[in-house]
Amino acid sequence: MSDREALQRLSGGENCLLGMVTGVMAKSCNYPFLVWKNTQQQGLPISTTWTTAKGSFSPLQVYRGLPMACMNLGGTNAVQFGATGFFQKLLAGSGMGQDGVQVGGAFLGGLASGIPCSIWELCMIQQQRFGGSTLGTPARIVQEYGASSLSRGATMTMGREAMFTMSMLGVTPLIQQKLVDSSGWERNTALAAGSLSGALLAGVITHPMDTIKSCMQGDLGRAKYDGIVQTGKAIAAEHGVVQGLFKGLFYRIALISTTFFLVNTFKQRTVPLLFPHALKEADKAR
């Protein structure tokens, strides 16, 4: 079974489980990149991620919010894999070519995943800034700012996740397969090249959206950042368009490229272990 067809061979529930497992495994490996990216985007010193409120050194501080981050990426990946598999099957039934099925299905799957992802990231960013428990943080947000505050940054998240998933589950494995088939590259080397290419595409295009979203979600009281347009203008006015809207790009490229590589690697390794029947069905179909 080709990696490109893996999600089309699995059921909706199997795709969700696969996404959850690979998401948690990937986030456990590269979480510090996410913390540093969010910290830099909000204009805060990177040193705050490894020092306590009293100023003492504590390396474990950089992992504050990891359970919510694992819930976020695990849950988001579950939705992305499930929705992507659904849309890929739908597009395949319409007679679209395999490349279009893979990329288009991933884009639509990512768009759908942006809704729950926005809420999880909101809670995670609030935890990174102010601490609090996994369950206590959303309760505090609703109590202080109302239930509608949970949707803050959702539009930017949906746009970002559409491009992100298209690159992760569409562009990255597509580039890998093309390099292996046409140039004879070793699979892991081709995956690394595909991951970096996909990360540059997704990272640069969506970084302004991600910066605006992070600032909005870090300022629920709207003391500095209000709506999407106002937030973008405020960031650009204070720091300039490039320095402002593209703050934290290095950490985000590092985060995305490692995520793409890890998720696709874990996907290739876990499908035979979790769903051996899919391999047997693919062999019979040949």
Sequence and secondary structure as in RCSB ss.txt:
>XXXX:A:sequence
MSDREALQRLSGGENCLLGMVTGVMAKSCNYPFLVWKNTQQQGLPISTTWTTAKGSFSPLQVYRGLPMACMNLGG
TNAVQFGATGFFQKLLAGSGMGQDGVQVGGAFLGGLASGIPCSIWELCMIQQQRFGGSTLGTPARIVQEYGASSL
SRGATMTMGREAMFTMSMLGVTPLIQQKLVDSSGWERNTALAAGSLSGALLAGVITHPMDTIKSCMQGDLGRAKY
DGIVQTGKAIAAEHGVVQGLFKGLFYRIALISTTFFLVNTFKQRTVPLLFPHALKEADKAR
>XXXX:A:secstr
  GGGHHHHS HHHHHHHHHHHHHHHHHHHHHHHHHHHHHHTT  GGGGSB TTS B GGGGGTTHHHHHHHHHH
HHHHHHHHHHHHHHHHHHTT  HHHHHHHHHHHHHHHHHHHHHHHHHHHHHHHHH   TTHHHHHHHHHH GGGG
GTTHHHHHHHHHHHHIIIIIIHHHHHHHHHHHH   HHHHHHHHHHHHHHHHHHHHHHHHHHHHHHHH TT SS 
 SHHHHHHHHHHHH HHHHHTTTHHHHHHHHHHHHHHHHHHHHHHHHHH HHHHHHHHHH 
